[in-house]
């Protein structure tokens, strides 16, 4: 494998790690996953919204520049987070 192919694979892995890390942070803020620091379920809708907006900005800034599999993951994560956000926002 050439250095360039390895770099591309590493970049893809790092990009997916970033997207999935932000997804996890948003799910913690939505109270859907336990906060690893406190060991409790905690809701912070403003924090969740900021994280979702960050992912949306990444999507907008990378549009047309991502391989289809990476674009698909990013789109799916955003769709899932937005649906979960609306679900939590309705609860008040």
Buried (B, 14 or more C-beta within 10 A) or exposed (E): EEEEEEEEEEEBEEBBEEBEEBBBBBBBBBBBBEEEEEEEEBBBBEBBBEBBEEBBEBBEEEEEEBEEEBBEBBEEBBEEBBEBBEEBEEEE
